[in-house]
Amino acid sequence: MGREVINIRSSDMVAIVGGSSGTLGEFAIAYDEGKVIGVLQGSGGITAQLPQLITSFGKDTGAHVIYESDPRILIYKLSEAYTTHHYKRPSCFCDDSHASDG
């Protein structure tokens, strides 16, 4: 289980395709870390449940979740989101006021 945390923390963007409990765990880590996350709609597994799960979390981690059914467009949107906005702050902070706290 530890490798998932290392894998997600060392990633700038995360793509969720299908999956089950392991993928859900990786999604949860990415969401808590405030990553840019792409969800390939229609790929099966947990992808259909993610919108409801995010709503049930009730917290803003700064994660940016993008839904798309075309894999090429999804990768484009992930890259665009990262290069235009998300790279400007550490992914584990929701806003700049927390970054100065150490």
C-alpha positions in Angstrom: 0.0 0.0 0.0 2.9 2.4 0.6 3.9 2.6 -3.0 0.6 4.1 -4.0 1.3 7.1 -1.8 4.8 7.5 -3.2 3.5 7.1 -6.8 0.7 9.7 -6.4 2.8 12.2 -4.5 5.5 12.1 -7.2 2.9 12.7 -9.9 1.9 16.1 -11.3 -1.4 14.7 -12.7 -3.3 11.4 -12.2 -5.6 9.6 -14.6 -8.3 7.3 -13.3 -9.4 4.6 -15.8 -11.8 1.9 -14.6 -10.4 0.3 -11.5 -11.7 -1.0 -8.2 -10.6 -0.7 -4.6 -6.9 -0.1 -5.4 -7.8 2.6 -7.9 -10.2 4.1 -5.4 -7.4 4.3 -2.9 -5.1 6.0 -5.4 -7.9 8.5 -6.3 -8.4 9.3 -2.6 -4.7 10.0 -2.1 -4.6 12.2 -5.2 -7.8 14.0 -4.1 -6.4 14.6 -0.6 -3.1 15.8 -2.1 -4.9 18.3 -4.3 -3.7 16.9 -7.6 -5.1 17.5 -11.1 -7.1 14.3 -11.7 -8.5 13.1 -14.9 -11.4 10.5 -14.9 -12.0 8.6 -18.2 -15.8 8.4 -18.3 -17.3 5.2 -19.6 -14.2 3.1 -18.7 -16.0 1.1 -16.1 -15.0 0.3 -12.5 -15.2 3.1 -10.0 -15.3 6.0 -12.5 -19.1 6.3 -12.5 -19.2 6.6 -8.7 -16.6 9.3 -8.3 -18.8 12.4 -8.7 -21.1 11.2 -5.8 -18.1 10.3 -3.7 -16.5 13.7 -4.1 -19.7 15.3 -3.0 -19.9 13.1 0.0 -16.3 14.1 1.1 -17.5 17.6 1.9 -14.0 19.2 1.7 -12.0 21.3 -0.7 -8.5 19.9 -1.0 -7.6 22.0 -4.0 -7.9 19.0 -6.3 -9.0 19.7 -9.8 -11.1 16.8 -11.2 -11.7 16.6 -14.9 -14.2 14.2 -16.5 -13.9 13.2 -20.2 -14.9 10.2 -22.3 -12.2 10.7 -25.0 -8.8 9.7 -23.7 -6.9 12.1 -26.0 -9.1 15.1 -25.0 -8.7 14.0 -21.3 -4.9 14.1 -21.5 -5.1 17.5 -23.3 -7.4 18.9 -20.6 -5.2 17.6 -17.8 -2.1 19.2 -19.3 -4.0 22.4 -19.9 -5.2 22.6 -16.3 -1.8 21.9 -14.9 0.2 24.3 -17.1 -2.3 27.2 -16.8 -3.1 27.1 -13.1 -2.3 24.1 -11.0 1.6 24.2 -11.3 1.6 27.6 -9.4 1.2 26.1 -6.0 2.2 23.0 -4.1 -0.5 20.4 -4.6 -0.9 19.7 -0.9 -2.2 23.2 -0.2 -5.6 24.6 -1.0 -4.5 28.2 -1.0 -1.3 30.3 -0.5 -2.1 31.1 3.1 -1.3 27.5 4.1 2.0 27.4 2.2 3.6 30.0 4.6 2.6 27.9 7.6 5.4 25.4 6.7 
